[in-house]
């Protein structure tokens, strides 16, 4: 029986980008590009002939911009969309609008050296398309709205595992660690917007490229009661504050006396990611132990599964998002298979776990 290929359609105003993306994806045994267009108007005409499984979409185009097209798509015929965005401040902000409108993944592209960059990022692109093809996208209305390593390192590359009885003793201050990937921007918005100003300090790893996490944190901060910002080295974690790992850096929890603070460090890709959820969760197991809650949400792959198990073994409360409410039930599924999740909750109830009500 022949392999069923993932059908992809490319929408980008650059002929070079369309050509290179198509060549890269057609080289994958399980992916085929069924068409390409220079803007959404041309795309709509071609899409009427054959509908793809995944759409690769630029956000800055003439005639109709990517955001407008995406909103139309999600309202009329929801389809997994991977956004191709420039590594610029403006590009980051526009891409966040696209994620809020329903896009599930980001592929970044520089202004210069585009062809070489895209070819070097071929594995990232293929992984993003595969993740998107498995995503559950729902109809939305206007109101709703580093190169991958072939070697897979684990968290041992950043800090040693917690030994029995090694986790620091409990203090009166609880902390929460959250890990997520594909579909996580929407999930985090749902969870954080539900929290009151008085809540435990929160550390977050969202798999997201460099330059995008600061804009993402600013957007969340503008719509949440709690304070949300990109983590800074040696910053103290306090109640009512959520710190997001910067793209391209690992985020770790540390403790000095009764106070928690964070470290932002370089290092290899862990589980092919930087920041890595496993790295954050291991540090929380080591320095917070029973005083922590670990939460793993929607995402492709297994990053965070072993770290959540280490948190559970250290006495922390651990939660996985349920399959029904995940965009991609990958990371939570792997954590559940390991026996790392003590509770499995729908997205709408996770905020209650943060407050210790579940």
QUIUR-V883264 format. One record per backbone hydrogen bond with DSSP energy under -1.0 kcal/mol. NH is the residue of the N-H (numbers start at 0). CO is the residue of the C=O. Records with the same first field share a line. If there is no record, write none. Layout:
# QUIUR-V883264
NH: CO / CO
This chain:
# QUIUR-V883264
5: 29
7: 31
8: 53
9: 34
10: 55
11: 36
17: 13
18: 14
19: 15
20: 16
21: 17
22: 18
23: 19
24: 20
25: 21
27: 24
30: 27
31: 5
33: 7
36: 9
42: 38
43: 39
44: 40
45: 41
46: 42
48: 45
52: 6
53: 6
54: 79
55: 8
56: 81
57: 10
63: 61
65: 58
68: 64
69: 65
70: 66
71: 67
72: 68
73: 69
74: 70
75: 71
76: 72
81: 54
82: 104
83: 56
84: 106
86: 108
87: 85
91: 87
92: 88
93: 89
94: 90
95: 91
96: 92
97: 93
98: 94
99: 95
100: 96
101: 98
102: 97
103: 80
104: 80
106: 82
108: 84
116: 112
117: 113
118: 114
119: 115
120: 116
121: 118
124: 120
125: 121
126: 122
127: 123
128: 124
129: 125
130: 126
131: 127
132: 128
134: 131
135: 326
139: 73
143: 140
156: 153
157: 154
158: 154
165: 162
167: 285
174: 290
175: 200
176: 292
177: 202
178: 294
179: 204
180: 297
183: 180
186: 182
187: 183
188: 184
189: 185
190: 186
191: 187
192: 188
194: 191
201: 240
202: 175
203: 242
204: 177
206: 179
211: 208
215: 211
216: 212
217: 213
218: 214
219: 215
220: 216
221: 217
222: 219
223: 219
226: 239
228: 241
230: 243
233: 261
234: 231
236: 259
239: 198
240: 237
241: 226
242: 201
243: 228
244: 203
247: 273
248: 245
249: 264
251: 262
253: 260
255: 258
258: 255
260: 253
261: 234
262: 251
264: 249
269: 272
270: 152
272: 269
279: 275
280: 276
281: 277
282: 278
283: 279
284: 280
285: 281
286: 282
287: 283
288: 283
290: 287
291: 288
292: 174
293: 316
294: 176
295: 318
296: 178
298: 327
304: 301
307: 303
308: 304
309: 305
310: 306
311: 307
312: 308
313: 309
314: 311
315: 310
316: 291
318: 293
319: 342
320: 295
321: 344
329: 298 / 327
330: 298
333: 329
334: 330
335: 331
336: 332
337: 333
338: 335
339: 334
342: 317
344: 319
348: 345
349: 346
352: 348
353: 349
354: 350
355: 352
356: 351
